[in-house]
Amino acid sequence: MSDTFSTPPPGTPPAADTADSSAASAAVMKFKSCRWRRPPEDGPECCAHRDVLPIAGVNFNPEAWCPDCEFFKLRRTPKKRDDYGSRY
């Protein structure tokens, strides 16, 4: 008797889990780059947007909120100011 189902090599996750984890990691990446993310230094890491925080609370799950977020705005790194710049 031969086995008609092929098994993946050891250490390879099943295809369904790969799709779920890639979607989850995309949501987490989007959350980490969002301007509304409260950093861990300021308390629990969550979405600080005034419309999301009352509903989602501080026990925030990026997979539930971030993929379809209409409030997403990319966090920008501040530009370094030149105190002695070309103003004069």
N, C-alpha and C positions, 0 to 999 in steps of 0.2 A: 504494500500500500504506500502510495506516495502522498505527501502532504501537498495540497493544492494552494495553501496559503503560504506566502513567503513571510518570513519574520525578519524584522530589521536587525542589523548588526547590534551587538551590545553597546550601550551608551548612546544610541540614536533615539531621540524622543519620537513618539508616534506623530503622524502628520497633523492630526486634529489638535494635539497639544502645542505643536509648533505654531499653528495659526493663532491660537488663543494667546500664546505668550508674546508673539510679535505684535498683536493688537494691544495687549496690555503694556508692553514696553513702549509702544508708540504713544499711548495715552500718558504714561509716566513721563516720557520725554517732553510731550507737549505741556504737561503740568509744570515740569521743572523750568521750562523756558517762558512761562506765562508771567506777565507783569503783576497779576493778582495773587500769585503764590506768596503766602506768608512764610518767610524763612524760619528754620527751626530755632534760630537764636531769639526770635520774637515770640515764642510760644509754640503750640502744636502746629505742625506744618499742614496748612489747609488753604483753601481758596478764600481770599479776603474780599472778594467782590460783594458789594452790598446786597445784590439780589441772590447770590448763591449761598453765602455764609449762614443766613437764618434757616435755610432749608437743609443744607448739607451738614452744617455744624463743623466742629473741629475734628471729628472722626471721619476725615475726608477720604474718599475712594476715587482716585483719578479715572479708573476704568469706567465708573458710573457717570462721570460728569464731563471729562475733558475731550473725548472723541468728537462730540457734537456741540462743543461750547460756542455759543454765539458771542460771548464776552471776551474770547481769547485775544490778547494783544501780546505780541512778542516783547519780552524783556530786553531792553537795550542796555549795553554797557555804557556808562557815562563817558563822555569824551574828556580827555585830560585838558584842563584849562591852562593856558599859558598866561601867568600873572603879568608878565612883562611883554605881552604880545604886541601885535601891530596896531594897537589902539593909538599909539603916540607917534 
